[in-house]
């Protein structure tokens, strides 16, 4: 069986909105679009590229799909070639057909979970709402957070009010990059346990 891996670029205060460009996602009056590039570096970029190269299929939520589909089909080389080549899936209850060649529309997160029967590594990028849905449906295998040394104070956050209490285990050693970004790969590890701290 394959795995579903969610890759998310995130600030220290948990914002994942519009890392790639000023006009990428201005919803809610967000004006910090493009915050990732100034705190990225060649090593971090190479690591992201390596993650993309492992992808056998691409899974996206509707909002991220619209952003990707308006940009990547007209690009070439490296990342663009990989994204355009692999089978793509978008989870949406409102989208009837998808314009990006090679894209299939899925109606719900449970349908996304069945992709593990067909592909070795199904990767997601962005798609915070879908990540939360997959976690709630217990069909997300890895959460790869790329944490950047920036705070923004507002914007879309992965874990906000209503997040299901959960525990995660570190699946790979943490890795840091020259400009301060950190790569953290987690696997879901069940519910939250509590206990009293004791003196040692």
N, C-alpha and C positions, 0 to 999 in steps of 0.2 A: 504494500500500500504506500502511496505517496504522501506528501505533506503539503499543507498550505502555510506559506510564510508571508506575514504582513511586514513590509518595510515602511517605516514612517520616520520622516525627518521632523524633529521636534525641538523646540526651545526649552530652556531650563524651567520656564513656568508652564510648560505643557502645550504650547500653541503649535499646531501643525499646518495652519492655513497659509497657502500661497508661498511656499519656500522658493519657488523657481522664477518668479517674475512679478513686476509691479501690477500688471493687469490680470494675473492668473486667476485670482478669486478675491474680489473686492466686497463680497457679501458682508453686510453688517457694518459698512463703512471702514473696512480694513484697509489701512494705508501703508502697511509695512511689507507688501508683496516684494519678493526678491531678497528676503533677509538671509538666505542660506549662503549665497556666493561669497560675501565678504569674510565669512568665518570658515570657509572650506579651503582645502589645499589639495595638492596633487595626490598625496597618499590617501586621503579620504575619498577622492574621486576615483582612484584606482580600485579601492575596496568596494565602492558602490558598483563600479563596472564589473568586477568579479562576481558580485551577487547577481547582477543581471544576466551574466553569461551562464549561470547555473539554472536559469529559468526554462522550464518546459512548456509552461502556459502562463498567461497573464490574466489576473482576476481584478476587476475594478468595480467600485460603486458608481452610481450614475453621475454624480458631480465630477469625480475624477475622470471618468470615461469621457465626458464632454470636453474637458480640458485637454486630455491626451489626444482624442480623435480630431481636434481642431488644429493640432500642431504636428504630431509625429508622422502622420502619413506623407507629409510634404518634406520630411527631412531624410538624410541619408548618412551612412557611416556609423560604425560603432553601436551606440545605444539605439539609434533609430532603426538600424537593420535588425537588431534583435527584437525590438518591440513589434516591428512590422511583420516579422517572420513567424513568430509563435502564434498558436491559437489564442484567441482572446475571448474573455467572458465578462459580461457586465450584469450585475444583479440590479434589476429594476422592475417595479410593479407597474410602471407607466410607459416604458419604452417598448414599442412594438417591434421595430427593426433597427439594426445598427448599421451605420454608414461605413465604418472603418472595416475594410476587407478582412475576413477571417474572424469576425466577431459574432458570438452567439449570445442572445439575451437569456438570462436565467431569472425566474420569477421570485425566488426566495433564497435565503442563506442555506437552507438544507440542501437545495439543489447544488449549491456551490460545494458543499461538503463531499458530494459524490464525485467531484473531479479527481479526488485522490485515488479513485479506482482506475483512472485512465492516464494520469501523468505522475512523473516522479516528483517534480517540484513545481508547485503552482505558487507564483509570487504575486503579491499585491504591492502597490505603491499608493501613498495617500489613502483616500477612502476611509477616513476615520469613522464615519457612521456605520459603514459595512464591517469594519473591524469589531466594533462593539456588538453588532448583530451576530457575527460569527463566534465571538467569545460567549455570548449568551446561549447560542445554539450548540456550543461545545464542538465546533468544527474548525477551530483555528489551532494549528499545531505549534507555530513559533511566532513570536512577536519580536521583530528586529527593530529596535529603536536606535536612531542616529541622533544623539543628543548634542545640541550645539550651544556654545557659551553666549547665549543671547536671552534677554527677557523683554517681552513686548507689552505685557499688561492687559492685552485684549486680543481676541481672535478665537478661532475654533480650537477647542481642547479635546484630546482623546478621552481623558477620564474626567467627566464632569458630574453634576448631580444626576443620580440615578444609576451610576455605575454599579454593576454587581460586585459585591465583596469577593475577592479572589486572591489566591496566592500564586506566585510564579517562582520557578527555579531558573538559575542561570544555566543556559545550555552550552555556552561557549565562554572562554575567558574574555573578559572585557578588553577592548582595544582602544587606545587613545591615539590622536593624530596631532600633528604639529601646531595647529591653530586652536586646539582645545576641544575639538569634537571628540565624542566617545561613542563607540559602537557597543551596544548591549543586546544580547540575544537571549530571550526568555522563552520558557515553555510553561503552559498552564500547569499548576500543581494542586488544584483543588480549592476547597473553601478556606476561609480564614479561621485560624485557631487563636485563642487568647489564653494567657496565663500571667501570673504575677511575676515581676522581676524579683530576683532574690539577690541578697548581698553575697559576694564571694570573698 
